[in-house]
């Protein structure tokens, strides 16, 4: 809260925020979510002895990474007590690093704390104020926006509207008071041509004007505008013929003199007629004085002026290459950078100020690039983000004596890197094989918790005359002065090589199993008994049972084929057996054989009869079995 809030009519003027450099760092920023385009920015700053030190602060302000405003102690009394508004028109560019945001930053000088009461933003037509020629690369800083025939008006001060939220200041404080002036108004008549794109200048500004008093032939209008001789300025002069007595061309003619040079002659009625807005713009360069004289010198009649705008043309500063700016913001989060280091805004811009604490930048082919990070002994407790790989111009990296954890990202191995110091941290895991280049001369990884084999390319730094220190890492191995690395085992578990070997073994075993399954269950010969994998086979006994059924069926088919060939033989046997039986009966029964037969002396005739009898009986039995086959086949079916 300001010391005397009753003196401030607007609510946004009664409070302020300040940024002590001891806790907020040298820069503090507001990130404004602005899509690409052009914007009007207004900042209200006030001191009002809020800290009881009776000394207004010194600080700078940047927008879009470009230094645009400077406050130096002591402030003018009115500004210190009642505050002051500063405004500008700037472009906002969307990049991968800012995601459609624009930073407005405050930079502390010495130990002074920047103070701000309010920040207001409004969109501006992209072609406003000659935007086609200058809008993309220039910030227009207001050095005086005057309404010559009115008092102060604009949003936040009066109910008068302005399309861009511009505030128009009374011009009395900028006149040459050695001259005499008079006011003239349109008398309520409408002013044509106002409120038109792309600038939308307000009609109220054209409805009244200042002119001269006294002798018309010698009376002049002069405004004295403060400037910075290092910059160029864009002036806009606003006219309207609001005097009904002027009804034709040539009745009011005057010359415009800028910094003592006659730059144009104006005849308002000739240009646009009466009661119509007319604007004229000119760029002034190579100024030699801190005060710019704007004079209207009469030629015919008295000169007249409705408004005047004076903008410093501040070129946009070169910014950090977008992907490197994004990488730095990722590192800010991962490293847990403390607020006192002031890592806000663009890492390298504006160049008037040093880059972020511990950061060194240089000009690259596409913008500013980060070449050095010196963050040793800063109490950091995070980890190194993978985005560090985007810092492709990094020459020196020092993060020693912190409490950083995690593994070393492969992106640390930049070809440009010459010095790497990550000693005295708590890094774990192996050293990436990407760390090591022809330019690397110093590698300090001692006093960490690293393990695994040291890459040969990294160890070669020491072999070729560089400095390398890997001590204090009990798990490192594989180079001289360190233990040899186990083939497959490391720290109580499989190392990378062991895991690869184990994986290859399992892969080979799986391949063998697949081949066996293919041969046994998928690939079949042309004479296999079945061409479909049986759904009901769950055991070897089931397979055997089905094979037996198949063999029985096959036997039946063979029997049917032989049946026809055996019918004739059976018929012959049927007739042969009775005849043989009868022949045997005529010769005597077997049991009635003589004693000489029993003793082995069988007569030849009797032996023949017996053989015939046995053959006929055997053939008759076979025929009976053949006759029973149809019934057997019916049973199987």
Secondary structure, DSSP 8 states (H G I E B T S, - for coil): --TTGGG--SGGGS--EEE-HHHH-SEEEEEEE--SEEEEEEEEE--TTTTSSS----EEEEETTEEEEEE-SS--HHHHHH-EEEEEEEEE---TTTSSEEEEEEEE-TT--EEESEEEEEEE-TTTTTHHHHTTTEEEEEEEEEESSS--EETTTSS---TT--EEEEGGGGB-TTS-EEEEE-TT---BT-S-TTT---HHHHTEEEEE-S-TTT-EEEEEEE--TTSEEEEEEEEE---TT--STTSSEEEEEETTEEEEEE-HHHHH-TTBEEEEEEEE-S--SSEEEEEEEEEES--EE-EEEEEEEEE----B-HHHHHHHHHHHHHTT--GGG---S-SS--TTS--STTEEEEE-SSSEEEEEEE-TTS---S---GGGGG-TT--EEE--SS---S---GGG--TT--EEE--SS--EE---TT---TT--EEE--SSEEEEE--HHHHHHHHTT-EEE-TT-TEEESSTTS----SSEETTEE-HHHHHHHHHHHHHHHHHHHHHHIIIII---TT-S-SS--TT--SHHHHHHHHHHHHHHHHHHHHHHHHHHHHHHHHHHHHHHHHHHHHHHHH--GGG--HHHHTT---HHHHHHHHHHHHHHHHHHHHHHHHTHHHHHHHH-
